[in-house]
C-alpha cells in the first residue's frame, strides 16, 4: 500500500494491521474509503477543507475523490475512471494482504531468495531496463529473478500487475521480496 511505502521511507515499520487501523481512523463515515474531506480533517486537526478545494480541483490533484481500499490492498491508490470496483471490508482487506504475504513468502522460500539474490536481481533489472521505465513484463520478471516460468511465478507476477497491463513496478516488487529475506530497512 502507498501509505506503508511512505512510512517505510521515513524509517517507520508499520504492520499491515497498523496501516489498516490508520485507514479506519480516517474513514469517519465507514464507507470503506478515505474521502478527501476525511483525509483533510484528519491531517488538519478537524478543520474543513478550504472552499477552493472543491471536487473538480481534488479530481485534478488526486485523480479521484477517495481512496479505494481494494486498490490499497493491491497497491493502487485512487478509484480512476474505470468501472467501479467492489469495495472490500476491513476483514477482507486484511485477508487479501495475508494471502499476498503468504504467496510471497512461499515464492521467496521455494526460489531460495535471499538478500544478496534480491540485490543481484535489482542490478540485473537495471541492466535490462534500457528505457529506465521502472517496469518489467513477465519474461523480464523471470529473467531478472532467474526463476523458471511456473504457475507460482505467474501468480506472484499477477499480484503486482494491478491494472492487468502485463507490466509490474520493479521497485515495489523488490521491496516486497526484500521483506521476506529478513533484511533490515537500510539494506
Buried (B, 14 or more C-beta within 10 A) or exposed (E): BBBBEEBBEEEEEBEBEBBBEBBBEBBEEEEBBBBBBBBBBBEEEEEEBEEEBEEEEBEEEBEBBBBBBBBBBBBBBBBBEEEEBEBBEBEBBBEBBEEBBEBBEBBBEEBEBBBEBBBBBBEBBEEEBEEEEEBBBBEBBBBBBEBEEEEBBBEBBBBBBBEEEEBBBBEBBBBBBBBBBEBEEEE
